[in-house]
Amino acid sequence: MKLSELLQFNDIVIQCHDNPDADALASGAALHWYFTKMDKKVRFIYRGNNQTQKSNLVIMLSDLAIPISYEPEFDENPELLITVDCQYGQRNVTTTTARNIAIIDHHQITVTLPEFAEVRSNIGSCSTVVWNLIREEGLDVNEDKNLPTALYYGLYSDTNRLSEISHPLDRDMLDSLTIQRSLITKMSNANISLKELKITGKAILEYEFFEDHKYLILRAEPCDPNILGVISDFSLETDSVDVCLAYYVNPYEIKYSVRSCTKEVHANELAAFLGEGVGGGGGHIYKAGGSIHPEKLVKDPAVYLKDRMAEYFNMYTILYTKDTVLDTADMSLYEKLPQEVGTVRLADIFPANTQVEIRTLEGDVVISVEDDSFLMIGIEGEVYPINQTKLLARYKSLGRPYSRSFEYSPSIKNLATGEKTDVMSHAQAVVSHGGGLIYAKPLDHCVKLFTLWDEEKYYLGNIGDYIAIRAEDEHDIYIIKKHIFPQLYKEIEPTI
């Protein structure tokens, strides 16, 4: 959906969920700003039984002039109602009648979406979703003095002080905003009340420790989600504890925070696993979080999380390729297929010795540009560096630009100047020669694989993915996702 599609309506009400948080306030304020610029009659409201009293939000409302009003008895019938940071019909938002409904959100979809909807469940905040919608209309939120700070704080609050960001679009927004940092500090330092301090202490005292896999589970009373981060961060400093899960349960959601200090457990992966099918989660390797819809559980939340944690730790085999030799007797031999991909010569974009940051869906990569530095762009938009010698040995040029659409188009930024450019606008098409031989087989169990080229970060193989060994090197073991394997390799029939 594009915001311009909603300009056909003139009487617009924006409603966030009851008991709004910083993200709801910021994203609603940004929509109010946009429709005001478009000369529409627009109001921003929240309903429910409770008026906002939390210290950091009171500061936000006042110092950032958030144009919202508390309307518990709202009974008008606007031409268009936009629910923001929530979905019309959910239990956390009081139902308001309207002639047309639109939904803008970043949570998991739990209702039937109307014609006008933009729900990005893999984005860290609704603030990011709205910022991107406004950007796509050719407008810059930095035109307003307060709005960039509000949007930053919305993402900051919904991702536990930015520690649970997983999508590059969130990082793009952070890079673009001109914020009042003193106000961020002011609001952050008013984030915990004496009541929440007591909640923190009680949760820590009532921990459950699982010695076999060195993890803690801590249940807190309902609180600001950032308090879960405080609880898990502090608890992770305990000797012999490698992983922490802190959570609370309220009628509308189960919110959780995950922390890890061991390379064998990625917090973002564990957070996603806990929410799979019943919610969603993500973040960084060491800090992550998520939420679960209680109505999707058939078990008590405490039992569900305890069982799910045990399932996670018991389902993986960990392999370190430098110490592993796999038996190829039950593996098939495959030949690499010619495959069109993209390549970019970095020195054509930035001078040699420039430190650059490459932003992709998989994360940010920092490298130094050399005269022979190239980027390869794979069939799913994955980006990895390669030198000129290897490029020429494995690929030939097709003499034309490489054009392909991905969920997120990779970008590259000069770290010294901040100059940023789209990678795809510089990409040239090449095709692999094919012919590389591997032994491979589908996995019948889950594997965490530490490769020769990265012994600190594992690659995850799920059931059905392929584990592969380069024919000429028994220690060059890697994972190939099942949905792209047939596009990359063909089986070689055994000779009789």
Secondary structure by P-SEA (a helix, b strand, c coil): ccccccccccbbbbbccccccaaaaaaaaaaaaaaaaaccccccccccccccccaaaaaaaacccccccccccccccccbbbbccccccccccccccccbbbbbcccccccccccbbbbbcccccaaaaaaaaaaaacccccccccaaaaaaaaaaaaaccccccccaaaaaaaaccccaaaaaaaaaaacccaaaaaaaaaaaaacccccccbbbbbbbccccaaaaaaaaaaaaacccccbbbbbccccccccbbbbbccccccaaaaaaaaacccccccccccccccccccccccccaaaaaaaaaaaaaacbbbbcccccccccccbbbbbbccccbbbbcccccccccbbbbbbcccbbbbbbbcccbbbbbccccbbbbbcaaaaaaccccccbbbbbbccbbbbbbcccccbbbbccccbbbbbbcccbbbbbbbbcbbbbccccccccbbbbbcccbbbbbcccccccccccccccccccbbbbcccc
